[in-house]
Amino acid sequence: MPAVSPPPAAPAIHARLAALGGPKAVTIQRPPWPWPNEAEIQAVLATLRKAPEDIANLCSARGGGPGEALEARMKRDLGVPYAIATCGGGPALHIACMCALEAGDEAIVSPYTWGQTVSCILQAGGVPVFADIDPETLTLDPDAVAARITPRTKAIVAVHLGGIPAEMDRLAALAEKHGLCLIEDCAQAQGSRYRGRSVGSFGHFGCFSFGSTKNIAAGDAGMLVTRDRGLYERALLTGMHPNRTTHEIEDPERRRWIDSLIYTYRVNVMSAALALAQFDRLEELNAWRRANARALVERLRGVPGIRALRLPERLDPAWHSVHFVFVPEEVPGVTRSQYVQALSAEGVPIFTGYDSAIHLRPAFQEKRTHFGRGFPWSAHPRGGEIVYRAGDCPVAERRCGETGLTMLGGWSCRDIAPLLDQIGVAFRKVAAQLDQVARLDPAPAV
């Protein structure tokens, strides 16, 4: 495990706030991410050089090449038998939703996530049903999920937010009891573990992103994994080229449906080569993420206005971003917006997170999407009775409107103790001058 230096003993905290014209407390830049190393660059170049000999090193339509090698690595790491490399995490999730849902079916999902998690349900013709989150893990509350299950429920989409694993034991038990498809959105959680087991290996589908900010960062790429051969073949039919499905689909009935009526969701070969090479240092990078997240929490321990999440030991995040709780009673007279404004001016990479619970956004309040004509609610026998209201998910709504604080990722690659030291100084500087913070423009932070 990487060593991280202890927090500073006596930070200098009495300089004028940067928001009022004083010097910034944080002068060290965050390390860049992604930062492909020479081995990864050479892997991409080698792939290009092999293209004249084997077209699979330039196009993944038939499978094979770096895409197939990336799938093999993913299967080995997660201990699953089937994997499909895709052009992004969203496409992987869309394929999973299309396999699980028909028009008008319900899928239970968190309202506290990146919007694409929910849009994939809509794009598959499903009706999102929102269940509240646990206030400490920020992931689906299994009790809230159980209360939302109806005869039309066909799937649960569990998001491992920021790398924090959802409660997979209980969600899997609910899925099994009610015959539901359990889909894991692992876009922010490559390498996270639940009870020592990798996320993405619990549900019927695990969906991963290798996008430019993720724990594996290959520009635009993703992965869909499953343990079920039938689901694997259905997924191939949905998003892969017939040049691949023709030689991979075995079931005679499914072979009848091989066609060019597909989404072009295959992986870009260069991204696959880059992702595959980066897997060689994933454990090292995640060790730094975990160590630096712990060090950040230690530096902020006891600072008024902010506290770390209280995560049970069974959850082992490989942090994509680090989430905190704003504690207004510790900073009387200071709003969350003012608190973030003061810290941002000091150079702290902090923001309020998702400022609007998804069920309260216009698309759901007016039940209008880019499909038009009220779809997918119009495909639901009681779609007109589905209404999304303030108060439906009080924990998520309070997190969005009052208590959410998130520190941007980027502490993933090296010992950044000096930067963390300065962040700790910035927080104490702001905490020492709350009377000045309270005078800042109270407008919400963007």
Summary of the structure (lengths in Angstrom):
residues: 446
radius of gyration: 22.9
end to end distance: 36.5
largest distance: 74.0
contacts: 1577
relative contact order: 0.18
helix: 41%
strand: 13%
